[in-house]
Amino acid sequence: METITREALKEKMDRGDEFILVDTLGTEVYEESHLPGAINLPLEDIDRAEEVLPDKSAEIVVYCMNTM
C-alpha cells in the first residue's frame, strides 16, 4: 500500500487513468460532497467491500477526512 498526494490524485483524474476511487466518509457527508466518480464505502460497511469492489486486480484509491 502506498500513499498518494492530492496533487497526484488530481493528475490521475485529469489524465483519465483507470482506477477505482473509494470515499470512506459517512453516507451523509458523501451525499453532500464527494470527488467525481467516487463510490461510497463507509467504514461501517467495510464488510461489503467484495461486493462493491469485485475486480481484485484494479487499482484502488481510498480517501477519507483527516480531522487533525
C-alpha positions as CSV (number, residue, x, y, z in Angstrom):
1,M,0.0,0.0,0.0
2,E,1.3,3.5,-0.8
3,T,0.1,7.0,-0.1
4,I,-0.9,9.3,-2.9
5,T,-1.0,13.1,-2.6
6,R,-4.0,15.2,-3.5
7,E,-1.9,16.6,-6.4
8,A,-1.0,13.2,-7.7
9,L,-4.7,12.1,-7.5
10,K,-5.8,15.1,-9.4
11,E,-3.3,14.4,-12.1
12,K,-4.5,10.8,-12.4
13,M,-8.1,12.1,-12.7
14,D,-7.2,14.7,-15.2
15,R,-5.3,12.1,-17.4
16,G,-8.3,9.8,-17.2
17,D,-6.2,7.0,-15.6
18,E,-8.1,3.7,-14.9
19,F,-8.7,3.3,-11.1
20,I,-11.5,3.0,-8.6
21,L,-11.9,5.9,-6.2
22,V,-13.5,4.9,-2.8
23,D,-14.8,7.5,-0.4
24,T,-14.9,6.1,3.2
25,L,-16.8,9.0,4.6
26,G,-20.3,8.6,6.0
27,T,-23.2,8.5,3.6
28,E,-24.5,12.0,4.6
29,V,-21.1,13.6,4.0
30,Y,-20.7,11.6,0.7
31,E,-24.1,12.9,-0.5
32,E,-23.2,16.5,0.3
33,S,-19.8,16.4,-1.3
34,H,-17.5,13.8,-2.9
35,L,-14.9,13.6,-5.7
36,P,-16.2,13.0,-9.2
37,G,-16.6,9.2,-9.9
38,A,-16.1,8.2,-6.3
39,I,-18.1,5.3,-4.8
40,N,-19.1,5.4,-1.2
41,L,-18.0,2.6,1.1
42,P,-18.2,3.9,4.7
43,L,-16.0,2.2,7.2
44,E,-19.1,0.7,9.0
45,D,-19.9,-1.0,5.7
46,I,-16.4,-2.4,5.0
47,D,-17.8,-6.0,5.0
48,R,-19.4,-5.0,1.6
49,A,-16.0,-4.4,0.0
50,E,-16.0,-7.6,-2.0
51,E,-19.5,-6.8,-3.4
52,V,-18.6,-3.2,-4.2
53,L,-15.1,-3.8,-5.4
54,P,-15.2,-7.2,-7.3
55,D,-12.2,-6.5,-9.5
56,K,-9.3,-7.7,-7.4
57,S,-6.7,-6.5,-10.0
58,A,-8.0,-2.9,-10.2
59,E,-6.0,0.0,-8.8
60,I,-8.0,1.4,-5.8
61,V,-7.5,4.8,-4.3
62,V,-9.2,5.3,-0.9
63,Y,-9.8,8.6,0.7
64,C,-11.4,9.9,3.9
65,M,-11.4,13.1,6.0
66,N,-8.4,13.9,8.1
67,T,-9.6,15.9,11.2
68,M,-6.1,16.6,12.5
